[in-house]
Amino acid sequence: MAESAVSDPHPLDTMLAVSDVIQKNRLARLYARVLKLDTPTVEELASRSTSSQTTVYDDVKHLVEIGVLERVTDSQPHRYRARRVDMTIQTGEETFQITPTLLVALAQRDSYENIELYIGRHGVSGLATAIEYARAYTKSEMNARIMAREQEIPVLEAETILDELQEILLDVEDESLTQLDIEALDAAVDEAVDE
């Protein structure tokens, strides 16, 4: 297996690279396609893009250079894989998670009108926060009313963004969201029996 151009980028370099992907929707869409297709070639990516093959090639090369994608084959045509981005950014008292789900949500903002509206009202940081709520919502750990109260937004806005983000979460993070925690379930049953 081929090594990527950047084997272990410095966290600051990763932050700058992810910032580039967040700011350029074309790069976010490319990252999302690579993530979905697992290990596509540039030709496979270009066939699903409105951009030219040359543009896709240049974008893939750029994403490899900044460490967001990695080349996984030595032979031509090269295959690429999305690196799992997992960053925590703390600003004052707020903490934001930068994950593949955030990048995919940004990439799909043209397809999901409520995501676009939510970003317009609350910015990318608000979307990152909404994804954390959506993760808990998908696991049935909270509901739209709780998010609405805590984020001081209308319940309908919370419901619509949670529903759209839930679709993306199930697509991107399906395994981690659907795995049952048997020990937690056993503890809950034991607690219910003891009462």
Phi, psi and chi 1 to 4 in degrees:
 res  aa     phi    psi   chi1   chi2   chi3   chi4
   1 MET       -  138.9 -157.1 -179.3  -45.1      -
   2 ALA   -78.5  148.2      -      -      -      -
   3 GLU   -85.9  149.1  -69.8  -66.0  -42.9      -
   4 SER   -73.8  165.8   64.6      -      -      -
   5 ALA   -62.5  -31.9      -      -      -      -
   6 VAL  -123.3  107.4 -179.8      -      -      -
   7 SER   -74.2  -51.8   57.4      -      -      -
   8 ASP  -133.6   85.4  -77.3  -35.1      -      -
   9 PRO   -66.6  150.2   20.8  -27.2      -      -
  10 HIS   -63.6  144.4 -173.0  -84.2      -      -
  11 PRO   -54.9  -35.2  -26.8   33.9      -      -
  12 LEU   -66.8  -40.3 -171.4   55.4      -      -
  13 ASP   -63.2  -40.6  -67.2  -27.9      -      -
  14 THR   -62.8  -42.4  -58.0      -      -      -
  15 MET   -61.3  -43.8 -176.0 -175.6   74.1      -
  16 LEU   -65.4  -39.2  -66.8  171.2      -      -
  17 ALA   -64.3  -45.3      -      -      -      -
  18 VAL   -65.2  -36.8  169.7      -      -      -
  19 SER   -59.3  -39.7  173.8      -      -      -
  20 ASP   -60.9  -43.8 -165.9   25.9      -      -
  21 VAL   -68.5  -38.7  174.9      -      -      -
  22 ILE   -64.7  -39.0  -72.0  171.4      -      -
  23 GLN   -79.0  -24.0  -67.6  175.7    8.3      -
  24 LYS  -114.4  104.5  -63.9  177.3 -177.6  161.5
  25 ASN   -59.2  -32.3 -158.3   32.2      -      -
  26 ARG   -62.5  -40.0 -172.2  177.4   79.8 -136.8
  27 LEU   -69.9  -37.6  -64.2  178.4      -      -
  28 ALA   -63.7  -42.2      -      -      -      -
  29 ARG   -63.8  -39.2  -76.6 -167.8  -51.2  -92.4
  30 LEU   -65.5  -45.3 -178.6   60.2      -      -
  31 TYR   -58.0  -45.1  176.3   85.1      -      -
  32 ALA   -62.7  -39.8      -      -      -      -
  33 ARG   -66.4  -41.6  -83.5 -165.7  -51.8  -84.1
  34 VAL   -64.0  -42.2  172.1      -      -      -
  35 LEU   -60.5  -43.0 -170.2   64.3      -      -
  36 LYS   -70.5  -40.7 -175.9  170.6 -174.5   73.8
  37 LEU   -84.5   -6.5  -63.3  173.0      -      -
  38 ASP    75.7  -75.3 -166.5   29.6      -      -
  39 THR  -136.6   68.6   55.1      -      -      -
  40 PRO   -80.5  164.4   32.9  -37.2      -      -
  41 THR   -93.2  167.7   64.3      -      -      -
  42 VAL   -60.3  -39.4  169.1      -      -      -
  43 GLU   -62.0  -42.0  -66.6   78.1   17.6      -
  44 GLU   -65.4  -38.0  -68.6  166.3  -12.8      -
  45 LEU   -68.0  -42.5  -68.6  167.2      -      -
  46 ALA   -65.3  -34.1      -      -      -      -
  47 SER   -66.9  -18.6   71.2      -      -      -
  48 ARG  -107.4   14.5  -62.4  169.5 -176.4 -110.6
  49 SER  -122.9  154.9  174.6      -      -      -
  50 THR   -85.8  -11.0   56.2      -      -      -
  51 SER   -82.4  157.5  -60.5      -      -      -
  52 SER   -69.6  161.7   70.4      -      -      -
  53 GLN   -61.9  -35.9 -173.5  165.5  -28.6      -
  54 THR   -63.2  -43.3  -57.2      -      -      -
  55 THR   -64.3  -43.4  -59.9      -      -      -
  56 VAL   -62.6  -43.6  172.6      -      -      -
  57 TYR   -58.9  -48.0  175.3   79.7      -      -
  58 ASP   -61.5  -41.4  -70.4  -17.0      -      -
  59 ASP   -66.7  -42.0  -72.1  -12.7      -      -
  60 VAL   -61.5  -46.0  166.1      -      -      -
  61 LYS   -58.0  -43.9 -178.9  179.3  176.4 -169.2
  62 HIS   -62.9  -45.2  174.6   66.4      -      -
  63 LEU   -66.5  -31.3  -68.3  175.6      -      -
  64 VAL   -69.5  -44.6  168.0      -      -      -
  65 GLU   -60.5  -36.1  -72.2  171.3   -6.8      -
  66 ILE   -90.4   -0.2   63.3  175.9      -      -
  67 GLY    86.5   14.2      -      -      -      -
  68 VAL   -88.5  -30.8  176.3      -      -      -
  69 LEU  -116.9  158.9  -63.5 -178.8      -      -
  70 GLU  -134.1  143.5   61.8 -177.0  -25.7      -
  71 ARG   -81.3  132.2 -167.1  175.7   79.1 -163.6
  72 VAL  -114.7    0.6  -66.0      -      -      -
  73 THR  -129.9  151.6   58.5      -      -      -
  74 ASP   -90.6  -30.4  -71.2  -37.0      -      -
  75 SER   -88.8  157.6   60.4      -      -      -
  76 GLN   -80.8  147.3  -64.6  -88.4  -13.5      -
  77 PRO   -72.2  141.6   27.7  -31.5      -      -
  78 HIS   -68.8  145.5  -64.2  -63.5      -      -
  79 ARG  -111.1  148.0  -65.7 -163.7  166.9  -86.2
  80 TYR  -127.5  150.6  -60.7   89.1      -      -
  81 ARG  -129.7  144.4  179.7  179.2  -47.8  136.7
  82 ALA   -77.9  133.5      -      -      -      -
  83 ARG   -79.2  142.6  -67.7 -177.0  129.6 -163.1
  84 ARG   -77.7  107.7  -70.0  -85.5  176.5 -172.0
  85 VAL   -82.0  130.6  176.0      -      -      -
  86 ASP  -148.0   96.2 -170.8    8.1      -      -
  87 MET  -126.0  147.2  -62.8  177.0   62.9      -
  88 THR  -118.1  127.6  -57.8      -      -      -
  89 ILE  -116.6  127.3  -62.5  175.5      -      -
  90 GLN  -110.0  125.8  177.0  120.9   17.7      -
  91 THR  -127.3  106.9   58.1      -      -      -
  92 GLY    63.0 -119.8      -      -      -      -
  93 GLU   -94.3   -7.2  -64.9  179.3   16.0      -
  94 GLU   -96.8  144.1  -67.1 -175.1  -71.4      -
  95 THR  -124.2  134.6  -58.1      -      -      -
  96 PHE  -124.7  138.7  -57.9   99.5      -      -
  97 GLN   -99.2  127.4  -74.0  -66.0  118.8      -
  98 ILE  -105.1  111.9  -50.9  -62.9      -      -
  99 THR  -132.2  169.7   62.7      -      -      -
 100 PRO   -55.8  -32.7  -29.3   37.5      -      -
 101 THR   -61.3  -41.5  -56.9      -      -      -
 102 LEU   -62.8  -44.6  175.4   62.4      -      -
 103 LEU   -65.2  -38.6  -59.7  179.6      -      -
 104 VAL   -67.8  -41.7  170.1      -      -      -
 105 ALA   -60.6  -42.3      -      -      -      -
 106 LEU   -63.4  -39.6  -71.8  168.2      -      -
 107 ALA   -66.2  -30.5      -      -      -      -
 108 GLN   -98.6   11.0  -65.3 -174.9    0.7      -
 109 ARG   -61.3  -25.7   65.6 -159.0  -86.8  175.8
 110 ASP   -72.5  -28.6  -64.6  -22.9      -      -
 111 SER   -87.8  -25.2  -56.4      -      -      -
 112 TYR  -114.8  101.9  -70.1   85.0      -      -
 113 GLU   -64.9  -30.8   93.3  178.5   33.1      -
 114 ASN   -69.8  -30.9  -69.9  -44.7      -      -
 115 ILE   -66.1  -44.2  -68.9  175.7      -      -
 116 GLU   -60.5  -44.6 -177.4   65.5   35.9      -
 117 LEU   -63.8  -41.3  -71.5  170.5      -      -
 118 TYR   -64.2  -42.6 -159.9   85.1      -      -
 119 ILE   -62.8  -41.2  -68.6  169.5      -      -
 120 GLY   -60.0  -36.9      -      -      -      -
 121 ARG   -84.9  -37.0  -70.5 -176.5 -175.9  139.1
 122 HIS  -122.1   -2.5  -52.9  -74.7      -      -
 123 GLY    74.2  178.2      -      -      -      -
 124 VAL   -65.8  -35.9  173.5      -      -      -
 125 SER   -63.8  -37.7   61.8      -      -      -
 126 GLY   -65.3  -37.9      -      -      -      -
 127 LEU   -66.2  -40.8 -178.4   63.0      -      -
 128 ALA   -60.9  -40.6      -      -      -      -
 129 THR   -65.7  -43.0  -60.2      -      -      -
 130 ALA   -61.5  -33.6      -      -      -      -
 131 ILE   -65.4  -38.1  -72.1  170.6      -      -
 132 GLU   -63.0  -42.2  -66.6  -54.7  -49.1      -
 133 TYR   -64.1  -41.8  -80.6   98.4      -      -
 134 ALA   -64.3  -34.6      -      -      -      -
 135 ARG   -63.1  -45.7 -165.5  171.6  -76.9  116.7
 136 ALA   -67.2  -38.0      -      -      -      -
 137 TYR   -62.3  -43.1  176.3   75.6      -      -
 138 THR   -65.2  -31.8  -57.8      -      -      -
 139 LYS   -87.7    7.2  -66.5  177.7  179.2  179.4
 140 SER    60.3   33.8  -61.2      -      -      -
 141 GLU   -96.5   -9.5  -63.7  172.1   -9.0      -
 142 MET  -161.4  175.6   56.2   85.9   56.8      -
 143 ASN  -133.5  178.4   61.0   38.0      -      -
 144 ALA   -65.6  -32.5      -      -      -      -
 145 ARG   -64.1  -39.2  -69.6 -171.7 -179.1  -79.1
 146 ILE   -64.1  -47.0  -65.6  169.7      -      -
 147 MET   -60.5  -45.0  177.8 -175.2  175.0      -
 148 ALA   -59.3  -44.2      -      -      -      -
 149 ARG   -65.7  -47.9 -176.4 -179.0   62.7 -119.4
 150 GLU   -70.3  -32.7  -68.7  179.2   -0.3      -
 151 GLN   -96.1   -2.2  -65.1  -61.1  -57.8      -
 152 GLU    56.0   51.8  -60.9  176.7   -5.0      -
 153 ILE  -128.7  161.5   61.7  174.3      -      -
 154 PRO   -62.7  147.3  -20.6   30.4      -      -
 155 VAL   -59.4  -41.1  173.5      -      -      -
 156 LEU   -60.6  -39.6 -178.0   59.1      -      -
 157 GLU   -64.2  -42.3 -177.6  178.4    8.6      -
 158 ALA   -62.9  -44.6      -      -      -      -
 159 GLU   -60.9  -45.1  -73.3  174.2   -9.2      -
 160 THR   -68.2  -41.2   56.1      -      -      -
 161 ILE   -71.6  -37.0 -164.7   64.0      -      -
 162 LEU   -63.5  -41.3  -72.4  172.5      -      -
 163 ASP   -63.5  -44.1  -73.1  -18.9      -      -
 164 GLU   -69.0  -41.5  -74.7 -168.6    1.1      -
 165 LEU   -69.6  -30.3  -70.1  173.4      -      -
 166 GLN   -61.4  -41.3 -177.5  177.5   30.8      -
 167 GLU   -58.1  -45.3  -73.2 -179.1   40.8      -
 168 ILE   -66.9  -44.1  -66.4  169.5      -      -
 169 LEU   -59.0  -44.5  -83.8  161.9      -      -
 170 LEU   -65.2  -29.6  -70.2  172.4      -      -
 171 ASP   -77.4  -42.9 -171.1   38.7      -      -
 172 VAL   -87.5  -40.3  175.2      -      -      -
 173 GLU  -116.4   25.0  -59.9  179.4   14.9      -
 174 ASP   -48.6  -46.2 -172.1   33.1      -      -
 175 GLU   -60.7  -48.0  -72.1  177.5   19.6      -
 176 SER   -71.3  -26.2   64.6      -      -      -
 177 LEU   -83.1  -25.6  -68.0  171.7      -      -
 178 THR  -100.9   -5.1   57.3      -      -      -
 179 GLN   -73.6  130.0  -69.1  176.6  -17.4      -
 180 LEU   -84.5  140.5  -66.4  175.8      -      -
 181 ASP   -93.0   93.3 -175.4  -13.3      -      -
 182 ILE   -60.0  -41.2  -59.6  -60.0      -      -
 183 GLU   -62.2  -42.2  -70.0  177.7   18.9      -
 184 ALA   -65.9  -40.1      -      -      -      -
 185 LEU   -64.7  -43.9  -72.2  172.9      -      -
 186 ASP   -60.1  -43.4  -76.8  -15.2      -      -
 187 ALA   -63.2  -41.0      -      -      -      -
 188 ALA   -64.1  -40.7      -      -      -      -
 189 VAL   -65.8  -46.1  168.4      -      -      -
 190 ASP   -59.1  -41.2  -69.9  -16.7      -      -
 191 GLU   -65.2  -41.7 -174.8  177.5  -50.8      -
 192 ALA   -65.7  -37.7      -      -      -      -
 193 VAL   -69.0  -37.9  169.3      -      -      -
 194 ASP   -68.2  -25.0  -69.7  -20.8      -      -
 195 GLU   -77.7      -  -68.6  176.8   -2.7      -
